């Protein structure tokens, strides 16, 4: 892909995966009409960021530092693949950055995530996916750990971006790490009451001992004199 104003071409289909990390997950409930029937609609919302890499729009400066995430269950009977859609909201101020991501997963997977979310066991969600996003040709062979910039495709008229789609390869969620209570200050070693004698007390006890010895010596001298 070539874009007016960019000297470098863009390519897609590289082996590298897109990695997203989501937090602030919450469950929303509502109702929708499908095929003339009223059905309960459930949705998990969150905020997502890219892990290491960046997401950009070729026609606009800056990158996505906050992506609005929506997770929806697929209808019963649809295949078990987990789908990812990335898009840009053109309306200014819709939400930070105007970037959004939608994950569509099998109802069974959605149910497991919802159950853990309600139980407090789904604080952070992470995924890796192959997508139709583009990277600069010079970053095609970027080594693992070297950040790359992912770009949306551009519409033929050059006025907007083309939503990116992909397949989620890995998906996992984790509870919040346990909080470690602050360590209690160490108590001083216990000291017996007898060990708390003051210096005057110790001197008085020594003086009493000397008096006892003197009395014994006087008694012995009297005994010797009588003999």
Kinemage of the C-alpha trace (Angstrom):
@kinemage 1
@onewidth
@group {chain A} dominant
@subgroup {mainchain}
@vectorlist {calphas} color= white
{ca unk a 1} P 0.000 0.000 0.000
{ca unk a 2} L 1.225 3.487 -0.859
{ca unk a 3} L -0.155 6.629 0.754
{ca unk a 4} L 0.215 10.103 -0.614
{ca unk a 5} L 2.695 12.028 1.484
{ca unk a 6} L 4.600 8.906 2.590
{ca unk a 7} L 7.747 7.932 0.701
{ca unk a 8} L 7.758 4.426 2.186
{ca unk a 9} L 5.340 1.653 1.266
{ca unk a 10} L 3.229 -0.293 3.741
{ca unk a 11} L 2.857 -4.090 3.896
{ca unk a 12} L 0.601 -6.496 5.768
{ca unk a 13} L 0.456 -10.179 6.563
{ca unk a 14} L 3.697 -10.278 8.550
{ca unk a 15} L 4.278 -13.133 10.976
{ca unk a 16} L 4.240 -10.830 13.976
{ca unk a 17} L 1.107 -10.754 16.174
{ca unk a 18} L -0.706 -7.772 17.617
{ca unk a 19} L -0.834 -7.863 21.429
{ca unk a 20} L -3.524 -6.099 23.456
{ca unk a 21} L -3.854 -5.774 27.238
{ca unk a 22} L -7.207 -4.693 28.712
{ca unk a 23} L -8.155 -3.486 32.194
{ca unk a 24} L -11.151 -1.900 33.933
{ca unk a 25} L -13.453 -4.691 32.732
{ca unk a 26} L -17.139 -4.300 33.585
{ca unk a 27} L -20.338 -6.102 32.577
{ca unk a 28} L -23.207 -4.227 30.912
{ca unk a 29} L -26.674 -5.711 30.446
{ca unk a 30} L -29.528 -4.663 28.192
{ca unk a 31} L -31.982 -5.925 25.578
{ca unk a 32} L -32.046 -6.012 21.796
{ca unk a 33} L -34.507 -7.101 19.102
{ca unk a 34} L -33.270 -9.824 16.769
{ca unk a 35} L -35.500 -11.362 14.098
{ca unk a 36} L -38.490 -9.776 15.756
{ca unk a 37} L -37.704 -11.286 19.146
{ca unk a 38} L -36.624 -9.504 22.295
{ca unk a 39} L -33.350 -10.918 23.592
{ca unk a 40} L -31.090 -10.075 26.474
{ca unk a 41} L -27.921 -8.365 25.289
{ca unk a 42} L -24.738 -8.604 27.338
{ca unk a 43} L -21.527 -6.700 26.795
{ca unk a 44} L -18.207 -6.484 28.621
{ca unk a 45} L -16.467 -3.137 28.406
{ca unk a 46} L -12.885 -2.192 29.188
{ca unk a 47} L -9.914 -0.050 28.247
{ca unk a 48} L -7.084 -1.536 26.190
{ca unk a 49} L -3.532 -0.640 25.186
{ca unk a 50} L -1.013 -2.235 22.858
{ca unk a 51} L 1.784 -4.182 24.516
{ca unk a 52} L 5.057 -2.698 23.287
{ca unk a 53} L 3.896 -1.619 19.813
{ca unk a 54} L 1.801 1.370 18.726
{ca unk a 55} L -1.367 1.856 16.665
{ca unk a 56} L -1.622 4.857 14.337
{ca unk a 57} L -3.707 6.449 11.630
{ca unk a 58} L -1.639 7.271 8.533
{ca unk a 59} L -3.652 10.458 7.915
{ca unk a 60} L -3.398 11.817 11.462
{ca unk a 61} L -0.497 12.451 13.817
{ca unk a 62} L -0.283 10.661 17.145
{ca unk a 63} L -0.968 7.124 18.280
{ca unk a 64} L -3.576 5.244 20.286
{ca unk a 65} L -2.785 5.398 23.978
{ca unk a 66} L -6.271 4.341 25.062
{ca unk a 67} L -8.588 2.009 23.143
{ca unk a 68} L -12.253 1.530 24.066
{ca unk a 69} L -12.864 -2.235 24.243
{ca unk a 70} L -16.166 -4.050 23.805
{ca unk a 71} L -16.528 -7.835 24.112
{ca unk a 72} L -19.653 -9.458 22.693
{ca unk a 73} L -20.847 -13.089 22.544
{ca unk a 74} L -21.513 -14.692 19.180
{ca unk a 75} L -24.926 -16.142 18.493
{ca unk a 76} L -25.509 -19.786 19.333
{ca unk a 77} L -24.377 -22.051 16.515
{ca unk a 78} L -21.644 -19.761 15.205
{ca unk a 79} L -18.133 -21.211 15.032
{ca unk a 80} L -15.748 -21.042 17.958
{ca unk a 81} L -13.304 -18.578 16.444
{ca unk a 82} L -12.613 -15.366 18.340
{ca unk a 83} L -12.820 -12.341 16.066
{ca unk a 84} L -11.208 -8.931 16.546
{ca unk a 85} L -12.278 -5.681 14.882
{ca unk a 86} L -10.274 -2.452 15.230
{ca unk a 87} L -11.739 0.850 14.100
{ca unk a 88} L -11.526 4.608 14.540
{ca unk a 89} L -14.441 6.787 15.579
{ca unk a 90} L -14.309 9.852 13.373
{ca unk a 91} L -16.432 11.896 15.803
{ca unk a 92} L -14.202 14.118 17.878
{ca unk a 93} L -14.374 13.516 21.606
{ca unk a 94} L -16.293 10.238 21.392
{ca unk a 95} L -13.631 8.753 23.679
{ca unk a 96} L -9.925 9.221 24.231
{ca unk a 97} L -8.022 8.803 20.983
{ca unk a 98} L -11.120 7.795 19.025
{ca unk a 99} L -9.851 4.196 18.796
{ca unk a 100} L -12.045 1.196 19.561
{ca unk a 101} L -11.745 -2.570 19.508
{ca unk a 102} L -14.444 -5.224 19.464
{ca unk a 103} L -13.974 -8.880 20.344
{ca unk a 104} L -16.595 -11.395 19.258
{ca unk a 105} L -16.295 -14.756 21.001
{ca unk a 106} L -18.275 -17.955 21.360
{ca unk a 107} L -21.060 -17.791 23.940
{ca unk a 108} L -19.341 -20.444 26.062
{ca unk a 109} L -16.105 -18.440 26.247
{ca unk a 110} L -18.045 -15.244 26.972
{ca unk a 111} L -19.922 -17.038 29.751
{ca unk a 112} L -16.678 -18.229 31.362
{ca unk a 113} L -15.222 -14.718 31.202
{ca unk a 114} L -18.395 -13.190 32.652
{ca unk a 115} L -18.453 -15.700 35.507
{ca unk a 116} L -14.833 -14.970 36.433
{ca unk a 117} L -15.408 -11.226 36.061
{ca unk a 118} L -18.301 -11.304 38.527
{ca unk a 119} L -16.211 -13.438 40.891
{ca unk a 120} L -13.331 -10.955 40.778
{ca unk a 121} L -11.044 -13.368 38.909
{ca unk a 122} L -10.777 -11.378 35.653
{ca unk a 123} L -8.998 -8.128 36.404
{ca unk a 124} L -6.720 -8.101 33.328
{ca unk a 125} L -7.316 -9.589 29.868
{ca unk a 126} L -4.622 -10.089 27.248
{ca unk a 127} L -4.704 -11.406 23.679
{ca unk a 128} L -2.576 -11.889 20.595
{ca unk a 129} L -4.065 -11.749 17.101
{ca unk a 130} L -3.260 -11.742 13.418
{ca unk a 131} L -4.866 -8.724 11.740
{ca unk a 132} L -5.174 -6.846 8.467
{ca unk a 133} L -3.260 -3.870 9.879
{ca unk a 134} L -0.284 -2.506 7.968
{ca unk a 135} L 3.336 -1.792 8.925
{ca unk a 136} L 6.024 0.149 7.153
{ca unk a 137} L 8.025 -2.006 4.753
{ca unk a 138} L 11.206 -1.283 6.730
{ca unk a 139} L 9.618 -2.942 9.793
{ca unk a 140} L 8.575 -6.126 7.993
{ca unk a 141} L 11.410 -8.150 9.557
{ca unk a 142} L 11.556 -6.388 12.935
{ca unk a 143} L 12.994 -8.682 15.585
{ca unk a 144} L 10.898 -9.768 18.536
{ca unk a 145} L 10.995 -7.120 21.226
{ca unk a 146} L 11.611 -4.266 18.764
{ca unk a 147} L 8.481 -2.033 18.711
{ca unk a 148} L 6.621 -1.609 15.427
{ca unk a 149} L 3.905 0.859 14.445
{ca unk a 150} L 0.672 -0.701 13.164
{ca unk a 151} L -1.372 1.396 10.726
{ca unk a 152} L -4.941 1.295 9.472
{ca unk a 153} L -5.561 1.078 5.762
{ca unk a 154} L -6.772 4.173 3.950
{ca unk a 155} L -9.961 4.432 1.875
{ca unk a 156} L -9.494 5.037 -1.866
{ca unk a 157} L -10.645 8.638 -1.549
{ca unk a 158} L -8.004 9.172 1.159
{ca unk a 159} L -10.519 10.651 3.587
{ca unk a 160} L -10.900 7.890 6.120
{ca unk a 161} L -9.466 4.646 7.445
{ca unk a 162} L -10.526 1.086 6.748
{ca unk a 163} L -11.426 -0.982 9.846
{ca unk a 164} L -8.980 -3.798 10.537
{ca unk a 165} L -10.111 -7.340 11.215
{ca unk a 166} L -8.309 -10.296 12.660
{ca unk a 167} L -8.397 -13.656 14.391
{ca unk a 168} L -7.446 -13.990 18.040
{ca unk a 169} L -4.796 -16.661 18.500
{ca unk a 170} L -4.473 -16.550 22.296
{ca unk a 171} L -6.766 -15.117 24.964
{ca unk a 172} L -6.335 -15.193 28.732
{ca unk a 173} L -7.463 -13.303 31.796
{ca unk a 174} L -6.088 -13.078 35.304
{ca unk a 175} L -7.253 -11.849 38.702
{ca unk a 176} L -5.650 -8.877 40.388
{ca unk a 177} L -2.351 -9.726 42.102
{ca unk a 178} L -2.790 -10.356 45.834
{ca unk a 179} L -2.091 -7.391 48.032
{ca unk a 180} L 0.678 -7.960 50.562
{ca unk a 181} L -0.231 -6.517 53.982
{ca unk a 182} L 2.390 -4.188 55.436
{ca unk a 183} L 4.817 -5.902 57.749
{ca unk a 184} L 4.120 -5.330 61.416
{ca unk a 185} L 6.951 -3.669 63.349
{ca unk a 186} L 9.065 -6.151 65.238
{ca unk a 187} L 8.391 -6.189 68.964
{ca unk a 188} L 11.372 -5.761 71.293
{ca unk a 189} L 12.512 -8.961 73.010
{ca unk a 190} L 10.708 -9.685 76.231
{ca unk a 191} L 12.656 -8.865 79.375
{ca unk a 192} L 11.974 -10.375 82.776
{ca unk a 193} L 11.083 -7.987 85.564
{ca unk a 194} L 14.142 -9.047 87.503
{ca unk a 195} L 16.351 -7.943 84.644
{ca unk a 196} L 15.072 -4.388 84.923
{ca unk a 197} L 16.938 -3.641 88.162
{ca unk a 198} L 18.476 -0.215 88.404
{ca unk a 199} L 22.091 0.383 89.402
{ca unk a 200} L 21.130 1.588 92.952
{ca unk a 201} L 19.132 -1.628 93.431
{ca unk a 202} L 22.122 -3.726 92.408
{ca unk a 203} L 24.458 -1.784 94.762
{ca unk a 204} L 22.026 -2.209 97.665
{ca unk a 205} L 21.908 -5.945 97.073
{ca unk a 206} L 25.736 -6.163 97.073
{ca unk a 207} L 25.934 -4.128 100.317
{ca unk a 208} L 23.508 -6.532 102.031
{ca unk a 209} L 25.640 -9.509 100.951
{ca unk a 210} L 28.779 -7.877 102.420
{ca unk a 211} L 26.996 -7.294 105.740
{ca unk a 212} L 26.026 -10.945 105.891
{ca unk a 213} L 29.622 -12.002 105.335
{ca unk a 214} L 30.845 -9.613 108.062
{ca unk a 215} L 28.384 -11.036 110.592
{ca unk a 216} L 29.580 -14.582 109.863
{ca unk a 217} L 33.229 -13.530 110.411
{ca unk a 218} L 32.372 -11.840 113.752
{ca unk a 219} L 30.577 -14.974 114.932
{ca unk a 220} L 33.611 -17.137 114.020
{ca unk a 221} L 35.959 -14.803 115.948
{ca unk a 222} L 33.766 -15.021 119.073
{ca unk a 223} L 33.793 -18.818 118.879
{ca unk a 224} L 37.608 -18.858 118.583
{ca unk a 225} L 37.985 -16.471 121.558
{ca unk a 226} L 35.821 -18.622 123.837
{ca unk a 227} L 37.929 -21.651 123.077
